[in-house]
Amino acid sequence: MTTRIDTKFADLKAQGKKAFVSYIMAGDPDFDTSLEIMQGLPAAGVDVIELGLPFTDPMADGPTIQLAGQRALEGGMTLKRTLEMASIFRKTDNTTPIVLMGYYNPIYSMGVDTFLSAAKTAGIDGLIIVDLPPEEDTELCLPAQAAGLNFIRLATPTTDDKRLPRVVQNTSGFVYYVSITGITGAGEADAADVAPEVVRIQKQSGLPVIVGFGVNTPEKSRAIAEVADGVVVGSAIVARIGRGDSVTDVLDFVKTLADGAHAA
């Protein structure tokens, strides 16, 4: 089953272009502003949208994303409303892939079957659920794939050759390589360190490898995209939303990052 993610990467490859993926937290700083930013991302050059699902205990996230989640939750954001946001986006954009990124608890609470049906209806294309290891694939990964959603796995600098085959075994869409050891927004990615890891993961998975964590400028976006299949930026964008930048200013910044990746 071909997803929007598969189609997007095939199109980019045909054009000889790298992917630019942006992360925003659903409902941050409020539902309407967040939706307006989301709707503006494709025109700003975003190839794939990662939509953060706010959660009370986001253990992989640094302060910037944690605060975004808190703002969203305080504004009444829920899993149901996050899917509603995706549905509204889909009314005017049926091609840009949406990857829902978050933690398992809200999905478990809704019920896996109910969630997968709702996610599919809302136009979600893939899932990154950071606290479900490969050992738990029967929980959500395999049912998601069966429902036609990509299940995207994270690989890190500590994912050695023994562990990697297990990590990529049921992964589809792309592999998200976390370029630094630690939480989001900490440290900076280094292209020289990233390059050999990308090759290793590509060989093992046969999938595009997108690099995130520690990418915060157009120059860094380009440098990482030159050694990977694409780059993802989250904290640098979310920080601007958090400090109250206008929607236009946020999208202008996103465009500089996208242009950087696309210049690679």
C-alpha positions in Angstrom: 0.0 0.0 0.0 1.5 3.3 -1.1 1.1 6.2 1.4 1.5 9.9 0.8 4.9 9.6 2.5 6.1 7.0 0.0 4.8 9.1 -2.9 6.5 12.3 -1.6 9.9 10.7 -1.2 9.6 9.1 -4.7 8.7 12.5 -6.2 11.6 14.2 -4.4 14.0 11.5 -5.5 12.9 11.9 -9.1 13.7 15.6 -8.8 17.0 15.0 -7.1 15.8 16.9 -4.1 16.2 16.4 -0.3 13.2 16.4 2.0 12.4 19.2 4.5 10.3 18.0 7.4 9.0 20.5 10.0 7.6 19.7 13.4 5.0 21.8 15.2 3.0 21.0 18.3 -0.7 20.7 17.7 -2.6 23.4 19.5 0.4 25.6 20.3 -0.1 28.4 21.2 -3.8 27.8 20.5 -5.9 25.7 18.1 -6.5 28.5 15.5 -3.0 29.8 15.3 -1.5 26.3 15.2 -3.9 25.4 12.3 -3.0 28.6 10.4 0.7 27.8 10.8 0.1 24.2 9.7 -1.8 25.3 6.6 1.0 27.6 5.6 3.8 25.1 5.9 3.6 23.5 2.4 3.8 26.9 0.7 6.9 27.6 2.9 8.5 24.6 1.4 7.7 21.9 3.9 7.6 18.4 2.3 6.3 16.5 5.3 4.6 17.8 8.4 5.3 16.3 11.8 2.4 17.1 14.1 3.2 16.8 17.7 0.6 15.3 20.0 0.7 17.1 23.3 1.3 14.8 26.3 1.8 15.5 30.0 5.1 13.5 30.4 7.1 14.0 27.2 10.4 12.3 28.2 12.3 12.6 25.0 11.6 16.3 24.6 13.6 19.3 25.8 12.2 22.4 27.5 11.1 24.1 24.2 8.8 21.2 23.1 7.7 20.5 26.7 6.5 24.0 27.1 4.7 23.9 23.7 2.9 20.8 24.9 2.0 22.4 28.2 0.6 25.5 26.3 -1.4 23.2 24.0 -2.8 21.1 26.9 -3.8 24.2 28.9 -5.6 25.4 25.8 -7.7 22.2 25.8 -5.8 20.3 23.1 -6.5 16.5 23.0 -5.8 13.6 20.7 -9.3 14.0 19.3 -8.8 17.7 18.6 -5.4 17.0 17.1 -7.0 14.6 14.6 -9.7 17.3 14.0 -6.9 19.7 13.1 -5.5 17.3 10.5 -9.0 16.8 9.1 -9.4 20.6 8.5 -5.9 20.7 6.9 -6.9 17.9 4.6 -9.9 19.9 3.2 -7.4 22.1 1.3 -4.3 19.9 1.0 -4.6 16.3 0.1 -1.0 15.7 -0.8 1.3 16.9 2.0 2.1 13.9 4.3 1.3 14.3 8.0 3.2 12.3 10.6 1.7 12.2 14.1 4.5 12.3 16.6 4.0 11.6 20.3 3.7 9.0 23.0 1.6 5.9 23.3 -0.6 6.8 26.4 -3.2 9.0 24.6 -3.5 6.4 21.8 -3.8 3.5 24.3 -6.5 5.5 26.2 -8.5 6.0 23.0 -8.1 2.3 22.0 -5.8 1.3 19.2 -8.5 0.3 16.7 -10.6 3.4 17.4 -7.5 5.6 17.0 -6.3 4.0 13.8 -9.7 4.3 12.2 -9.9 8.0 13.3 -6.3 8.7 12.2 -6.9 7.3 8.8 -10.2 9.2 8.4 -8.4 12.4 9.5 -5.7 12.0 6.8 -2.7 11.0 9.0 -0.1 9.1 7.0 2.4 7.9 9.6 3.2 7.6 13.3 6.3 8.2 15.3 5.6 6.9 18.8 8.8 7.4 20.7 8.1 5.3 23.8 7.1 2.1 21.9 10.3 -0.1 21.3 10.4 -2.8 18.6 9.7 -5.4 21.2 6.1 -3.9 21.4 5.4 -4.0 17.7 2.2 -6.0 18.2 0.7 -3.1 20.3 0.5 -0.5 17.5 3.2 -0.8 14.9 1.8 -3.9 13.1 -1.9 -2.8 13.4 -0.9 0.6 12.0 0.9 -0.9 9.0 -2.1 -3.1 8.4 -4.3 0.0 8.4 -2.2 1.6 5.8 -0.2 4.0 8.0 3.6 4.1 8.0 5.2 3.4 11.3 8.4 5.4 11.5 11.2 4.4 13.9 13.9 6.4 15.6 17.6 5.4 15.3 20.2 7.1 17.5 24.0 7.3 17.8 23.7 4.4 20.3 21.8 2.1 17.9 24.6 -0.3 17.1 24.8 -2.9 14.4 23.3 -5.5 16.6 20.3 -3.4 17.5 19.7 -1.7 14.1 18.1 -4.7 12.3 15.5 -5.0 15.0 14.8 -1.3 15.0 14.2 -1.1 11.2 12.5 -4.5 10.9 8.9 -3.2 10.7 9.7 0.4 9.9 8.2 2.0 6.8 8.1 5.5 5.2 11.4 6.7 6.5 13.8 6.3 9.4 14.3 9.2 11.7 17.9 9.5 12.7 18.4 11.4 16.0 21.7 13.0 15.4 22.7 13.7 19.0 22.4 11.7 22.2 19.9 13.5 24.5 16.7 15.4 24.3 15.3 17.7 21.6 16.8 21.1 21.3 20.1 20.1 23.0 23.4 20.4 21.1 24.0 20.7 17.4 24.1 18.1 14.7 27.4 17.7 12.9 27.3 16.6 9.2 30.6 14.8 9.5 29.3 12.6 12.3 26.0 12.1 10.7 27.1 11.0 7.2 28.5 7.5 8.0 25.4 6.7 10.2 23.0 7.7 7.5 24.8 5.3 5.0 24.7 2.5 7.6 20.9 2.9 8.3 20.1 3.3 4.5 21.9 -0.1 3.8 20.1 -1.8 6.7 16.6 -0.4 6.1 16.4 0.4 2.3 14.5 3.5 3.4 15.1 7.3 3.3 16.9 8.5 6.4 15.8 11.9 7.7 18.0 13.6 10.3 16.7 15.6 13.2 17.6 17.1 16.6 20.2 19.9 16.6 19.3 21.5 13.3 18.4 25.2 13.8 19.7 27.4 10.9 19.4 27.3 7.1 23.2 26.6 6.9 22.8 23.6 9.2 19.7 22.4 7.4 21.7 22.4 4.1 24.8 20.7 5.6 22.7 17.9 7.1 20.6 17.5 4.0 23.7 17.1 1.9 24.6 13.9 3.8 21.0 12.6 4.4 17.8 12.1 2.5 16.3 15.1 4.3 16.3 17.1 7.5 13.7 17.8 10.2 13.5 20.9 12.3 11.4 21.2 15.4 12.6 23.1 18.4 13.9 26.1 16.4 10.4 26.6 14.9 8.5 25.9 18.1 10.7 28.4 20.0 9.6 31.2 17.7 5.9 30.1 18.1 6.5 30.1 21.9 7.9 33.6 22.0 4.9 34.9 20.2 6.2 35.5 16.6 3.5 36.2 14.1 2.3 33.4 11.8 4.0 35.2 8.9 7.3 35.5 10.7 7.2 31.8 11.7 6.5 30.7 8.2 9.2 33.0 6.8 11.7 31.4 9.1 10.5 27.9 8.1 11.0 28.9 4.4 14.7 29.8 5.1 15.2 26.3 6.6 13.4 24.6 3.7 15.4 26.5 1.2 18.6 25.4 2.9 17.6 21.7 2.7 16.4 22.1 -0.9 19.7 23.7 -1.9 21.6 20.5 -0.9 
